[in-house]
Amino acid sequence: MSKESKKLEYVWISGRHLLETEKGAVWDLQGIFYTKEEAMASCRDKTYWVGKVKFGVSFPHEAVEWGEEDFLYFEDFDKKGS
């Protein structure tokens, strides 16, 4: 592992919301980025979102709520995105 990758604490992912089911949301991963701005630039319409994820940490098996500062829907980019 390089020195730069050891310094990396978070990555930003972009995803596309496909549909809602009784078990939760169905979405596709669209990309993984170093910055929020790069992730936001990959989004094409209001079905996209970006989220901040801690690098090298596993999520629990149960559903996890993301904090407001760590998750944005495309429609909210102008409000709190950049």
C-alpha positions in Angstrom: 0.0 0.0 0.0 1.4 3.4 -1.0 1.8 6.3 1.4 -1.0 8.2 -0.4 -3.5 5.4 0.0 -2.7 5.1 3.7 -3.6 8.8 4.2 -7.0 8.2 2.4 -9.7 8.2 5.1 -12.9 8.6 3.1 -14.0 8.0 -0.5 -17.2 9.4 -2.1 -19.4 7.0 -4.1 -22.1 7.9 -6.6 -25.1 5.7 -7.1 -28.3 5.6 -9.1 -31.6 4.9 -7.3 -33.6 2.4 -9.4 -36.6 1.5 -7.3 -38.1 1.1 -3.9 -39.3 -2.3 -2.6 -40.8 -3.6 0.6 -37.2 -4.6 1.6 -35.6 -1.2 0.8 -34.0 0.7 -2.1 -32.5 -0.9 -5.2 -29.6 1.0 -6.6 -26.5 0.7 -8.9 -23.1 1.8 -7.9 -21.9 4.4 -10.5 -18.4 5.2 -9.3 -15.9 5.7 -6.5 -14.1 9.1 -6.1 -11.6 10.9 -4.0 -13.8 14.0 -3.6 -17.4 15.0 -3.3 -17.1 17.2 -6.3 -15.9 14.4 -8.5 -18.7 12.2 -7.3 -21.3 14.9 -7.9 -19.9 15.5 -11.5 -20.7 11.9 -12.3 -24.4 12.3 -11.6 -26.7 12.7 -14.6 -30.2 13.3 -13.2 -32.4 13.3 -10.1 -32.1 9.5 -9.7 -28.4 9.9 -8.7 -26.9 10.4 -5.2 -23.5 10.6 -3.6 -22.3 9.3 -0.3 -19.2 9.6 1.9 -17.8 6.2 3.0 -15.0 5.5 5.4 -12.2 3.7 3.5 -11.3 0.2 4.7 -14.3 -0.2 7.1 -17.0 -2.8 6.7 -20.7 -1.9 7.2 -22.8 -3.9 9.6 -25.3 -6.4 8.1 -28.3 -4.5 9.1 -29.5 -1.3 7.3 -27.5 1.8 8.2 -28.8 5.4 8.0 -26.3 7.9 6.5 -25.9 11.3 8.1 -27.1 14.4 6.3 -23.6 15.7 5.7 -22.4 12.3 4.3 -25.3 11.7 1.8 -26.9 13.9 -0.9 -29.5 13.3 -3.5 -28.9 14.9 -6.9 -31.8 17.3 -6.3 -30.1 18.6 -3.1 -26.8 19.4 -4.7 -27.5 23.1 -5.0 -28.9 23.4 -1.5 -25.9 21.8 0.4 -23.7 20.1 -2.2 -20.8 22.3 -3.1 
